[in-house]
Amino acid sequence: MWAIKEHRNIKKACKRLPSSVVKKFELWKKIIIRHGPEKLKEFPGFHDEKLIGKHAGKRSSRLSLQYRVIYFVKRGIVTIFVLEITPHKY
């Protein structure tokens, strides 16, 4: 089992997001809790990938065409830290 720790602003941010994005975020969390972040690669809709630049060492999953969840994995204590859910900048 995996644990997910969310940044304190995630709940507040979810109130402003479209309901479809919040539902996909809930699905994302269920997949990680049951199977771990490696399972996300089997779902092409999440387009899970490593980030570069200022977010190096973190990962991103697609919740919609516009919104991404940014997180990192701390394997020593089997925890996912969700940092933010933001609109993707094109």
Buried (B, 14 or more C-beta within 10 A) or exposed (E): EBEBEBBEEBEEBBEEBEEEBBEBBEBBBEBBEEEBBEBBEEBEEBEBEEBEEEBEEBBBBBBBEEBBBBBBBEEEEEEBBBBBBBEEEE
